[in-house]
């Protein structure tokens, strides 16, 4: 059974940082492209960042320079480092196995003073 379990979301002040994690199981994590997507309250799903099996990364313009995606294939874990957070980053963050568009249940990030 494929499982993606996100963690690390929290309430943080503008300018703060968080590190999100996604523990993957049930498929060949190391050979697949993985992504982070997010959904802000009342809005649609937004792609945030992707990382290939080779470590090549891409970012949405809205987060470029502030967020960093990484992976640890030995631990089957995907990460997203969020720096210089803005109120508009408030959303539920999901990791996604791109091969099947499978997502976890998400972790909530709230940026507020």
Protein Blocks (a to p, Z undefined) as FASTA:
>chain_A
ZZdddehiacddehiacddddddehiafklpccddddddehiacddfbdcdfkopacddf
klgokaccdddfklopacdddehiafklgccdddddfklopacebjaddddZZ
